Amino acid sequence: MTAHDPLLLHEGDRLARHLAQILHAGADEQARVDLIGRSLTVNLVAALLPTIEQISRHAGQPLHAQVIPDERDRALVQVINAHGEEHARLPVDDVLRDALTTAGHLHPTIRAHLEDALRGSEHHLERALVAALRSAPVMNALRQQLTALLRQRR
């Protein structure tokens, strides 16, 4: 585990509490919802950081991304330019919201995958989480985040 994992796990727990309400998960499903929240958070951020670096490098504006705590000890993706200056700050909860929701509600595609993740074996859960992370809404949200980062000048 790296130093930022506790921050991401905390954000994953917050997401899990929110998902438990949205998905109407019972007490017997809480452990699974916790795993879903943590998995979505850790895997989404783990994919975002190197993607920011790779895409920005190919665009000729190399950026470095890392997870740091904000002033409230919440997870924040800090993006630094080649001169060591802060380029952007992306709160992880905003990244999650943009990737998983539309118009303030869980995106229907994501909802279907997460409801599917609540049922079946551990392997079934894993497949449903991968499907959610690879879904068009998540990919489109990440693409928009990356586009905005590359257009941003500081």
N, C-alpha and C positions, 0 to 999 in steps of 0.2 A: 504494500500500500504506500501511496505517496502522501505528502503532507496535506494535500487538499482533499483527500478522501473524506475526512470527517465533515467538512463543509458540504460536500456533495451528498453524503449520506443524510445529513440533516435536511437538505433541500428535498431529497427523495422521501424522507419521512413526512415532510409537509405536503408534498404532492400526494402521498399515499392517503393522508387524512382527507384531503380534498376528493380524491378518487373514490374513497369508501362511501362518501356521501352521495356523489354523483351516480355511482354504480349500484347504490343500495346494497352494499356488501354487508353480510351478517357478521356477527362476532366470530363465527367459525371460519370465516374467510379472511379475517384480518391479517394473519401471517402472510397469506398469499398477496393481499393488497399491498402490504409493506414491501414485499419482494418486488412487486410490479413497480411501485413508486421509486424505489431505490435503483432498480435496473434501468428504468427509462432515463432517470436523471444521470446516472453514472455513464451509461453507454452513449447517450446523446452528447454529453459534454466531451467524453473521450473521443468521439468522432469529430466534433466541432473544432477542437484545438488544432490538431494536425491539418485539418482541411483549411482553416484560416491561413496557416503558414504555407501550405503547398500552393493554394490558389493565389495568394498574394505574391509569392515568389515568382510564379509563372506570369503574373500580370506586371512584373517589374517593380513592385512596391513591397518588398519583403516586410512582413509583420511577424511578431512573436506573440503567442497567446498563452496565458496561464490563468489558473484559478487562484484568486486571493479572497480574503474576507473584506467586506465593506465595513463601514463604520458601525453597523449593527451586527457584525459577525455573520452575515449572510453571504453565500457564494456569489462571486462576481468573476466574469471572464474579463481579464484586463488584457488589452491589445496594445502592444508597444511597437513603435516604428523602428527602422534601422538605426536611428540616432539615439535610441534609448528613451525616447519621449513617449508619454502615453498618447495613444491614438484614439482609443475608445474604451468604454466600460460597458459591458453587457451583463446586467443582473441575470443570474441563472434562472430565477423564477420567470423573468420576462421571456427568455429563450424558450423555456418549457411552455409557457402560455401560448406564444406565437406558433410553436410547433404542434401543439395538441388541440388547440381550440380555434373556433371560428365564430365571430360575432358573440364572444363571451360564453360559448357553449362548447363542450367536447365535440370535436369534429366527428360526424357520423361514422366515417371509416375507422377512426381511432377508437371510438366507442365500441364498435363491433369487434375489433381485435382485442380490446381489453376485457370485454365481457367474455369473449372466447378464452382468454387467459385465465379467467376465474374457474374454468371447468377443466376436468381431465387431469392427466398425469403431469409431472414436472417437465417432461419432454414436450408435451402439448403447450404448456405455459411458455416455454422457451421459444417455440415456433411462433406463437401468437405475438410475443414481444418483438421478435425479429421482424415479423410482418408489419407491426405497428411502426417500428423505427424506419423501415424501408418504404413506407407508404408515401403516396404522392403528397398528402398534406404536410408531412414532416420534411420531405425533400424540398418542396416548394418554399416552406418557411426558412429552411437553412439557406437556400439559394438567395432569398430576399435579404437575409442577414448579411451574407457574404457580399452581395452587390452593394448594399448600403455601406459596409465597411470600406470597400474599395473606392467608393465615390467620396467618402468622407475625407476632408483635408484638415490637418491640424498643424 
